[in-house]
Amino acid sequence: MMSQNRQEDKDRERARNDYMINLKAELEIRELHEKIDHLIIRKEQELIEVQRDQVEKLHDLLKRMEKIEAAFKNK
């Protein structure tokens, strides 16, 4: 009977430890997800900035080409 009680105590302690380890792992995974989400948002913002810059440069090139085209037509 005492041996059985000791085994039950060990089993409960093992189950409690397993629960705490799983809980800690879940919290760490959530934290990693938050970090990854933050990185994705930051990279998307950087990409949008690069794309805006590219569009602006393309717009400037288009204006230059139109001026050159107009100059050739006037000759």
Summary of the structure (lengths in Angstrom):
residues: 75
radius of gyration: 32.3
end to end distance: 110.0
largest distance: 110.0
contacts: 143
relative contact order: 0.05
helix: 97%
strand: 0%
